[in-house]
Amino acid sequence: MAYGQLILEGSAIDHVSDDMVEQIFDFMIRDFSKYALQLYSKPSSTQQQMDLCLKMIQKPADCPERFEKIWETCVYTQKDAYKMNE
């Protein structure tokens, strides 16, 4: 996955925390799996496509503590930081 490689390279340059990188990959795994399942479920999918899609469907490692930490340190701290132009 090209985006995964870019994220890893960029995180080292920009000093992104391991927790943030893990949470980004959590999202990417879920997103990728969702699209693999959608392709698998199409009536027009061939058997080969369905077999490959099943290999792509994964579940990320569950870590509620990391999720909460990211929300507390990166998301909630941005509350009211930006306002829409009126």
PDB file as gemmi writes it, atoms N, CA and C in Angstrom:
CRYST1    1.000    1.000    1.000  90.00  90.00  90.00 P 1                      
ATOM      1  N   MET A   1       0.839  -1.167   0.000  1.00  0.00           N  
ATOM      2  CA  MET A   1       0.000   0.000   0.000  1.00  0.00           C  
ATOM      3  C   MET A   1       0.893   1.243   0.000  1.00  0.00           C  
ATOM      4  N   ALA A   2       0.831   2.000  -1.052  1.00  0.00           N  
ATOM      5  CA  ALA A   2       1.705   3.159  -1.213  1.00  0.00           C  
ATOM      6  C   ALA A   2       1.474   4.211  -0.135  1.00  0.00           C  
ATOM      7  N   TYR A   3       0.224   4.447   0.235  1.00  0.00           N  
ATOM      8  CA  TYR A   3      -0.067   5.459   1.244  1.00  0.00           C  
ATOM      9  C   TYR A   3       0.532   5.080   2.590  1.00  0.00           C  
ATOM     10  N   GLY A   4       0.509   3.809   2.919  1.00  0.00           N  
ATOM     11  CA  GLY A   4       1.097   3.351   4.176  1.00  0.00           C  
ATOM     12  C   GLY A   4       2.578   3.659   4.227  1.00  0.00           C  
ATOM     13  N   GLN A   5       3.275   3.414   3.142  1.00  0.00           N  
ATOM     14  CA  GLN A   5       4.714   3.709   3.082  1.00  0.00           C  
ATOM     15  C   GLN A   5       4.961   5.208   3.244  1.00  0.00           C  
ATOM     16  N   LEU A   6       4.162   6.032   2.579  1.00  0.00           N  
ATOM     17  CA  LEU A   6       4.317   7.486   2.697  1.00  0.00           C  
ATOM     18  C   LEU A   6       4.040   7.966   4.119  1.00  0.00           C  
ATOM     19  N   ILE A   7       3.045   7.384   4.760  1.00  0.00           N  
ATOM     20  CA  ILE A   7       2.735   7.765   6.141  1.00  0.00           C  
ATOM     21  C   ILE A   7       3.899   7.422   7.054  1.00  0.00           C  
ATOM     22  N   LEU A   8       4.448   6.233   6.892  1.00  0.00           N  
ATOM     23  CA  LEU A   8       5.581   5.832   7.733  1.00  0.00           C  
ATOM     24  C   LEU A   8       6.800   6.726   7.504  1.00  0.00           C  
ATOM     25  N   GLU A   9       7.085   7.022   6.255  1.00  0.00           N  
ATOM     26  CA  GLU A   9       8.236   7.895   5.962  1.00  0.00           C  
ATOM     27  C   GLU A   9       7.998   9.301   6.503  1.00  0.00           C  
ATOM     28  N   GLY A  10       6.796   9.827   6.284  1.00  0.00           N  
ATOM     29  CA  GLY A  10       6.487  11.179   6.746  1.00  0.00           C  
ATOM     30  C   GLY A  10       6.442  11.284   8.257  1.00  0.00           C  
ATOM     31  N   SER A  11       5.977  10.239   8.922  1.00  0.00           N  
ATOM     32  CA  SER A  11       5.887  10.293  10.383  1.00  0.00           C  
ATOM     33  C   SER A  11       7.267  10.357  11.023  1.00  0.00           C  
ATOM     34  N   ALA A  12       8.238   9.723  10.404  1.00  0.00           N  
ATOM     35  CA  ALA A  12       9.605   9.794  10.929  1.00  0.00           C  
ATOM     36  C   ALA A  12      10.182  11.198  10.748  1.00  0.00           C  
ATOM     37  N   ILE A  13       9.895  11.807   9.618  1.00  0.00           N  
ATOM     38  CA  ILE A  13      10.406  13.157   9.340  1.00  0.00           C  
ATOM     39  C   ILE A  13       9.723  14.185  10.234  1.00  0.00           C  
ATOM     40  N   ASP A  14       8.399  14.059  10.392  1.00  0.00           N  
ATOM     41  CA  ASP A  14       7.613  15.037  11.153  1.00  0.00           C  
ATOM     42  C   ASP A  14       7.476  14.696  12.633  1.00  0.00           C  
ATOM     43  N   HIS A  15       8.123  13.616  13.068  1.00  0.00           N  
ATOM     44  CA  HIS A  15       8.104  13.207  14.482  1.00  0.00           C  
ATOM     45  C   HIS A  15       6.683  12.973  14.996  1.00  0.00           C  
ATOM     46  N   VAL A  16       5.910  12.232  14.230  1.00  0.00           N  
ATOM     47  CA  VAL A  16       4.542  11.873  14.615  1.00  0.00           C  
ATOM     48  C   VAL A  16       4.631  10.706  15.604  1.00  0.00           C  
ATOM     49  N   SER A  17       3.821  10.763  16.644  1.00  0.00           N  
ATOM     50  CA  SER A  17       3.888   9.728  17.678  1.00  0.00           C  
ATOM     51  C   SER A  17       3.482   8.361  17.128  1.00  0.00           C  
ATOM     52  N   ASP A  18       4.005   7.325  17.762  1.00  0.00           N  
ATOM     53  CA  ASP A  18       3.643   5.964  17.363  1.00  0.00           C  
ATOM     54  C   ASP A  18       2.150   5.727  17.531  1.00  0.00           C  
ATOM     55  N   ASP A  19       1.562   6.296  18.600  1.00  0.00           N  
ATOM     56  CA  ASP A  19       0.119   6.137  18.807  1.00  0.00           C  
ATOM     57  C   ASP A  19      -0.675   6.724  17.644  1.00  0.00           C  
ATOM     58  N   MET A  20      -0.259   7.872  17.159  1.00  0.00           N  
ATOM     59  CA  MET A  20      -0.963   8.498  16.039  1.00  0.00           C  
ATOM     60  C   MET A  20      -0.825   7.652  14.771  1.00  0.00           C  
ATOM     61  N   VAL A  21       0.366   7.150  14.516  1.00  0.00           N  
ATOM     62  CA  VAL A  21       0.586   6.313  13.339  1.00  0.00           C  
ATOM     63  C   VAL A  21      -0.278   5.052  13.435  1.00  0.00           C  
ATOM     64  N   GLU A  22      -0.308   4.438  14.607  1.00  0.00           N  
ATOM     65  CA  GLU A  22      -1.132   3.243  14.802  1.00  0.00           C  
ATOM     66  C   GLU A  22      -2.610   3.550  14.576  1.00  0.00           C  
ATOM     67  N   GLN A  23      -3.053   4.715  15.042  1.00  0.00           N  
ATOM     68  CA  GLN A  23      -4.466   5.074  14.868  1.00  0.00           C  
ATOM     69  C   GLN A  23      -4.781   5.360  13.399  1.00  0.00           C  
ATOM     70  N   ILE A  24      -3.842   5.939  12.681  1.00  0.00           N  
ATOM     71  CA  ILE A  24      -4.023   6.162  11.242  1.00  0.00           C  
ATOM     72  C   ILE A  24      -4.164   4.825  10.521  1.00  0.00           C  
ATOM     73  N   PHE A  25      -3.313   3.871  10.868  1.00  0.00           N  
ATOM     74  CA  PHE A  25      -3.389   2.561  10.226  1.00  0.00           C  
ATOM     75  C   PHE A  25      -4.658   1.820  10.639  1.00  0.00           C  
ATOM     76  N   ASP A  26      -5.127   2.037  11.856  1.00  0.00           N  
ATOM     77  CA  ASP A  26      -6.406   1.461  12.289  1.00  0.00           C  
ATOM     78  C   ASP A  26      -7.510   1.898  11.328  1.00  0.00           C  
ATOM     79  N   PHE A  27      -7.552   3.196  11.046  1.00  0.00           N  
ATOM     80  CA  PHE A  27      -8.545   3.737  10.105  1.00  0.00           C  
ATOM     81  C   PHE A  27      -8.356   3.148   8.710  1.00  0.00           C  
ATOM     82  N   MET A  28      -7.114   3.099   8.251  1.00  0.00           N  
ATOM     83  CA  MET A  28      -6.852   2.629   6.891  1.00  0.00           C  
ATOM     84  C   MET A  28      -7.249   1.158   6.720  1.00  0.00           C  
ATOM     85  N   ILE A  29      -6.976   0.346   7.720  1.00  0.00           N  
ATOM     86  CA  ILE A  29      -7.331  -1.073   7.650  1.00  0.00           C  
ATOM     87  C   ILE A  29      -8.845  -1.231   7.585  1.00  0.00           C  
ATOM     88  N   ARG A  30      -9.563  -0.493   8.443  1.00  0.00           N  
ATOM     89  CA  ARG A  30     -11.022  -0.578   8.432  1.00  0.00           C  
ATOM     90  C   ARG A  30     -11.595  -0.090   7.112  1.00  0.00           C  
ATOM     91  N   ASP A  31     -11.063   1.006   6.595  1.00  0.00           N  
ATOM     92  CA  ASP A  31     -11.546   1.583   5.343  1.00  0.00           C  
ATOM     93  C   ASP A  31     -11.289   0.626   4.168  1.00  0.00           C  
ATOM     94  N   PHE A  32     -10.088   0.110   4.091  1.00  0.00           N  
ATOM     95  CA  PHE A  32      -9.710  -0.808   3.017  1.00  0.00           C  
ATOM     96  C   PHE A  32     -10.572  -2.063   3.071  1.00  0.00           C  
ATOM     97  N   SER A  33     -10.794  -2.579   4.260  1.00  0.00           N  
ATOM     98  CA  SER A  33     -11.606  -3.785   4.429  1.00  0.00           C  
ATOM     99  C   SER A  33     -13.054  -3.546   4.007  1.00  0.00           C  
ATOM    100  N   LYS A  34     -13.547  -2.355   4.302  1.00  0.00           N  
ATOM    101  CA  LYS A  34     -14.922  -2.030   3.914  1.00  0.00           C  
ATOM    102  C   LYS A  34     -15.083  -2.092   2.396  1.00  0.00           C  
ATOM    103  N   TYR A  35     -14.132  -1.536   1.667  1.00  0.00           N  
ATOM    104  CA  TYR A  35     -14.227  -1.543   0.211  1.00  0.00           C  
ATOM    105  C   TYR A  35     -14.011  -2.947  -0.354  1.00  0.00           C  
ATOM    106  N   ALA A  36     -13.168  -3.735   0.287  1.00  0.00           N  
ATOM    107  CA  ALA A  36     -12.988  -5.120  -0.148  1.00  0.00           C  
ATOM    108  C   ALA A  36     -14.289  -5.903   0.033  1.00  0.00           C  
ATOM    109  N   LEU A  37     -14.984  -5.667   1.140  1.00  0.00           N  
ATOM    110  CA  LEU A  37     -16.253  -6.342   1.377  1.00  0.00           C  
ATOM    111  C   LEU A  37     -17.306  -5.903   0.363  1.00  0.00           C  
ATOM    112  N   GLN A  38     -17.323  -4.619   0.029  1.00  0.00           N  
ATOM    113  CA  GLN A  38     -18.274  -4.132  -0.971  1.00  0.00           C  
ATOM    114  C   GLN A  38     -18.019  -4.781  -2.330  1.00  0.00           C  
ATOM    115  N   LEU A  39     -16.757  -4.883  -2.709  1.00  0.00           N  
ATOM    116  CA  LEU A  39     -16.428  -5.522  -3.983  1.00  0.00           C  
ATOM    117  C   LEU A  39     -16.794  -7.004  -3.940  1.00  0.00           C  
ATOM    118  N   TYR A  40     -16.499  -7.651  -2.833  1.00  0.00           N  
ATOM    119  CA  TYR A  40     -16.834  -9.066  -2.667  1.00  0.00           C  
ATOM    120  C   TYR A  40     -18.341  -9.289  -2.842  1.00  0.00           C  
ATOM    121  N   SER A  41     -19.138  -8.368  -2.326  1.00  0.00           N  
ATOM    122  CA  SER A  41     -20.596  -8.525  -2.302  1.00  0.00           C  
ATOM    123  C   SER A  41     -21.288  -8.204  -3.618  1.00  0.00           C  
ATOM    124  N   LYS A  42     -20.580  -7.627  -4.560  1.00  0.00           N  
ATOM    125  CA  LYS A  42     -21.217  -7.282  -5.839  1.00  0.00           C  
ATOM    126  C   LYS A  42     -21.609  -8.552  -6.598  1.00  0.00           C  
ATOM    127  N   PRO A  43     -22.788  -8.559  -7.173  1.00  0.00           N  
ATOM    128  CA  PRO A  43     -23.213  -9.736  -7.945  1.00  0.00           C  
ATOM    129  C   PRO A  43     -22.285 -10.041  -9.124  1.00  0.00           C  
ATOM    130  N   SER A  44     -21.616  -9.031  -9.633  1.00  0.00           N  
ATOM    131  CA  SER A  44     -20.760  -9.221 -10.806  1.00  0.00           C  
ATOM    132  C   SER A  44     -19.344  -9.669 -10.454  1.00  0.00           C  
ATOM    133  N   SER A  45     -19.016  -9.783  -9.173  1.00  0.00           N  
ATOM    134  CA  SER A  45     -17.658 -10.192  -8.780  1.00  0.00           C  
ATOM    135  C   SER A  45     -17.382 -11.624  -9.208  1.00  0.00           C  
ATOM    136  N   THR A  46     -16.201 -11.827  -9.751  1.00  0.00           N  
ATOM    137  CA  THR A  46     -15.795 -13.183 -10.136  1.00  0.00           C  
ATOM    138  C   THR A  46     -15.311 -13.936  -8.901  1.00  0.00           C  
ATOM    139  N   GLN A  47     -15.180 -15.229  -9.031  1.00  0.00           N  
ATOM    140  CA  GLN A  47     -14.687 -16.030  -7.905  1.00  0.00           C  
ATOM    141  C   GLN A  47     -13.272 -15.606  -7.516  1.00  0.00           C  
ATOM    142  N   GLN A  48     -12.448 -15.306  -8.498  1.00  0.00           N  
ATOM    143  CA  GLN A  48     -11.073 -14.867  -8.212  1.00  0.00           C  
ATOM    144  C   GLN A  48     -11.091 -13.546  -7.441  1.00  0.00           C  
ATOM    145  N   GLN A  49     -11.939 -12.613  -7.838  1.00  0.00           N  
ATOM    146  CA  GLN A  49     -12.050 -11.345  -7.117  1.00  0.00           C  
ATOM    147  C   GLN A  49     -12.527 -11.574  -5.687  1.00  0.00           C  
ATOM    148  N   MET A  50     -13.508 -12.445  -5.523  1.00  0.00           N  
ATOM    149  CA  MET A  50     -14.017 -12.713  -4.179  1.00  0.00           C  
ATOM    150  C   MET A  50     -12.950 -13.355  -3.308  1.00  0.00           C  
ATOM    151  N   ASP A  51     -12.167 -14.272  -3.869  1.00  0.00           N  
ATOM    152  CA  ASP A  51     -11.087 -14.908  -3.101  1.00  0.00           C  
ATOM    153  C   ASP A  51     -10.054 -13.880  -2.662  1.00  0.00           C  
ATOM    154  N   LEU A  52      -9.686 -12.978  -3.571  1.00  0.00           N  
ATOM    155  CA  LEU A  52      -8.718 -11.945  -3.227  1.00  0.00           C  
ATOM    156  C   LEU A  52      -9.276 -10.971  -2.192  1.00  0.00           C  
ATOM    157  N   CYS A  53     -10.544 -10.636  -2.329  1.00  0.00           N  
ATOM    158  CA  CYS A  53     -11.175  -9.718  -1.373  1.00  0.00           C  
ATOM    159  C   CYS A  53     -11.184 -10.297   0.033  1.00  0.00           C  
ATOM    160  N   LEU A  54     -11.448 -11.593   0.146  1.00  0.00           N  
ATOM    161  CA  LEU A  54     -11.450 -12.217   1.467  1.00  0.00           C  
ATOM    162  C   LEU A  54     -10.078 -12.118   2.132  1.00  0.00           C  
ATOM    163  N   LYS A  55      -9.020 -12.150   1.333  1.00  0.00           N  
ATOM    164  CA  LYS A  55      -7.666 -12.006   1.881  1.00  0.00           C  
ATOM    165  C   LYS A  55      -7.387 -10.567   2.338  1.00  0.00           C  
ATOM    166  N   MET A  56      -8.115  -9.610   1.763  1.00  0.00           N  
ATOM    167  CA  MET A  56      -7.894  -8.197   2.098  1.00  0.00           C  
ATOM    168  C   MET A  56      -8.671  -7.746   3.323  1.00  0.00           C  
ATOM    169  N   ILE A  57      -9.686  -8.491   3.694  1.00  0.00           N  
ATOM    170  CA  ILE A  57     -10.513  -8.080   4.831  1.00  0.00           C  
ATOM    171  C   ILE A  57      -9.794  -8.439   6.122  1.00  0.00           C  
ATOM    172  N   GLN A  58      -9.492  -7.417   6.906  1.00  0.00           N  
ATOM    173  CA  GLN A  58      -8.783  -7.577   8.166  1.00  0.00           C  
ATOM    174  C   GLN A  58      -9.467  -6.753   9.247  1.00  0.00           C  
ATOM    175  N   LYS A  59      -9.173  -7.066  10.463  1.00  0.00           N  
ATOM    176  CA  LYS A  59      -9.666  -6.293  11.596  1.00  0.00           C  
ATOM    177  C   LYS A  59      -8.444  -5.707  12.307  1.00  0.00           C  
ATOM    178  N   PRO A  60      -8.418  -4.395  12.501  1.00  0.00           N  
ATOM    179  CA  PRO A  60      -7.254  -3.806  13.180  1.00  0.00           C  
ATOM    180  C   PRO A  60      -7.217  -4.210  14.647  1.00  0.00           C  
ATOM    181  N   ALA A  61      -6.048  -4.123  15.234  1.00  0.00           N  
ATOM    182  CA  ALA A  61      -5.891  -4.419  16.657  1.00  0.00           C  
ATOM    183  C   ALA A  61      -6.700  -3.403  17.458  1.00  0.00           C  
ATOM    184  N   ASP A  62      -7.517  -3.893  18.350  1.00  0.00           N  
ATOM    185  CA  ASP A  62      -8.372  -3.030  19.164  1.00  0.00           C  
ATOM    186  C   ASP A  62      -7.559  -2.433  20.308  1.00  0.00           C  
ATOM    187  N   CYS A  63      -7.566  -1.120  20.420  1.00  0.00           N  
ATOM    188  CA  CYS A  63      -6.855  -0.450  21.504  1.00  0.00           C  
ATOM    189  C   CYS A  63      -7.632   0.800  21.914  1.00  0.00           C  
ATOM    190  N   PRO A  64      -8.665   0.629  22.738  1.00  0.00           N  
ATOM    191  CA  PRO A  64      -9.473   1.780  23.148  1.00  0.00           C  
ATOM    192  C   PRO A  64      -8.672   2.858  23.876  1.00  0.00           C  
ATOM    193  N   GLU A  65      -7.634   2.437  24.598  1.00  0.00           N  
ATOM    194  CA  GLU A  65      -6.806   3.415  25.312  1.00  0.00           C  
ATOM    195  C   GLU A  65      -6.097   4.354  24.342  1.00  0.00           C  
ATOM    196  N   ARG A  66      -5.580   3.788  23.251  1.00  0.00           N  
ATOM    197  CA  ARG A  66      -4.899   4.613  22.246  1.00  0.00           C  
ATOM    198  C   ARG A  66      -5.888   5.552  21.569  1.00  0.00           C  
ATOM    199  N   PHE A  67      -7.063   5.041  21.239  1.00  0.00           N  
ATOM    200  CA  PHE A  67      -8.106   5.851  20.614  1.00  0.00           C  
ATOM    201  C   PHE A  67      -8.451   7.043  21.504  1.00  0.00           C  
ATOM    202  N   GLU A  68      -8.696   6.788  22.772  1.00  0.00           N  
ATOM    203  CA  GLU A  68      -9.038   7.870  23.711  1.00  0.00           C  
ATOM    204  C   GLU A  68      -7.890   8.857  23.870  1.00  0.00           C  
ATOM    205  N   LYS A  69      -6.671   8.352  23.914  1.00  0.00           N  
ATOM    206  CA  LYS A  69      -5.499   9.232  24.045  1.00  0.00           C  
ATOM    207  C   LYS A  69      -5.394  10.178  22.859  1.00  0.00           C  
ATOM    208  N   ILE A  70      -5.593   9.658  21.652  1.00  0.00           N  
ATOM    209  CA  ILE A  70      -5.531  10.496  20.452  1.00  0.00           C  
ATOM    210  C   ILE A  70      -6.635  11.542  20.486  1.00  0.00           C  
ATOM    211  N   TRP A  71      -7.845  11.131  20.850  1.00  0.00           N  
ATOM    212  CA  TRP A  71      -8.957  12.082  20.921  1.00  0.00           C  
ATOM    213  C   TRP A  71      -8.682  13.160  21.963  1.00  0.00           C  
ATOM    214  N   GLU A  72      -8.158  12.777  23.106  1.00  0.00           N  
ATOM    215  CA  GLU A  72      -7.891  13.742  24.177  1.00  0.00           C  
ATOM    216  C   GLU A  72      -6.771  14.712  23.803  1.00  0.00           C  
ATOM    217  N   THR A  73      -5.705  14.198  23.190  1.00  0.00           N  
ATOM    218  CA  THR A  73      -4.533  15.041  22.929  1.00  0.00           C  
ATOM    219  C   THR A  73      -4.539  15.746  21.580  1.00  0.00           C  
ATOM    220  N   CYS A  74      -5.281  15.211  20.619  1.00  0.00           N  
ATOM    221  CA  CYS A  74      -5.214  15.777  19.266  1.00  0.00           C  
ATOM    222  C   CYS A  74      -6.531  16.326  18.744  1.00  0.00           C  
ATOM    223  N   VAL A  75      -7.620  15.788  19.191  1.00  0.00           N  
ATOM    224  CA  VAL A  75      -8.914  16.196  18.644  1.00  0.00           C  
ATOM    225  C   VAL A  75      -9.582  17.219  19.555  1.00  0.00           C  
ATOM    226  N   TYR A  76      -9.789  16.849  20.802  1.00  0.00           N  
ATOM    227  CA  TYR A  76     -10.486  17.757  21.714  1.00  0.00           C  
ATOM    228  C   TYR A  76      -9.724  19.067  21.924  1.00  0.00           C  
ATOM    229  N   THR A  77      -8.411  19.025  21.815  1.00  0.00           N  
ATOM    230  CA  THR A  77      -7.621  20.248  21.998  1.00  0.00           C  
ATOM    231  C   THR A  77      -7.845  21.257  20.874  1.00  0.00           C  
ATOM    232  N   GLN A  78      -8.397  20.791  19.748  1.00  0.00           N  
ATOM    233  CA  GLN A  78      -8.661  21.680  18.610  1.00  0.00           C  
ATOM    234  C   GLN A  78     -10.058  22.300  18.653  1.00  0.00           C  
ATOM    235  N   LYS A  79     -10.841  21.918  19.661  1.00  0.00           N  
ATOM    236  CA  LYS A  79     -12.195  22.454  19.771  1.00  0.00           C  
ATOM    237  C   LYS A  79     -12.151  23.976  19.841  1.00  0.00           C  
ATOM    238  N   ASP A  80     -12.961  24.606  19.038  1.00  0.00           N  
ATOM    239  CA  ASP A  80     -13.067  26.060  18.951  1.00  0.00           C  
ATOM    240  C   ASP A  80     -11.795  26.749  18.437  1.00  0.00           C  
ATOM    241  N   ALA A  81     -10.858  25.982  17.899  1.00  0.00           N  
ATOM    242  CA  ALA A  81      -9.629  26.576  17.363  1.00  0.00           C  
ATOM    243  C   ALA A  81      -9.873  27.210  16.006  1.00  0.00           C  
ATOM    244  N   TYR A  82     -10.858  26.723  15.290  1.00  0.00           N  
ATOM    245  CA  TYR A  82     -11.144  27.227  13.954  1.00  0.00           C  
ATOM    246  C   TYR A  82     -12.585  27.675  13.870  1.00  0.00           C  
ATOM    247  N   LYS A  83     -12.818  28.729  13.117  1.00  0.00           N  
ATOM    248  CA  LYS A  83     -14.177  29.226  12.925  1.00  0.00           C  
ATOM    249  C   LYS A  83     -14.437  29.392  11.437  1.00  0.00           C  
ATOM    250  N   MET A  84     -15.672  29.150  11.060  1.00  0.00           N  
ATOM    251  CA  MET A  84     -16.076  29.325   9.669  1.00  0.00           C  
ATOM    252  C   MET A  84     -16.108  30.810   9.335  1.00  0.00           C  
ATOM    253  N   ASN A  85     -15.746  31.141   8.110  1.00  0.00           N  
ATOM    254  CA  ASN A  85     -15.902  32.511   7.648  1.00  0.00           C  
ATOM    255  C   ASN A  85     -17.379  32.807   7.496  1.00  0.00           C  
ATOM    256  N   GLU A  86     -17.782  33.960   7.926  1.00  0.00           N  
ATOM    257  CA  GLU A  86     -19.192  34.322   7.824  1.00  0.00           C  
ATOM    258  C   GLU A  86     -19.453  35.193   6.625  1.00  0.00           C  
TER     259      GLU A  86                                                      
END                                                                             
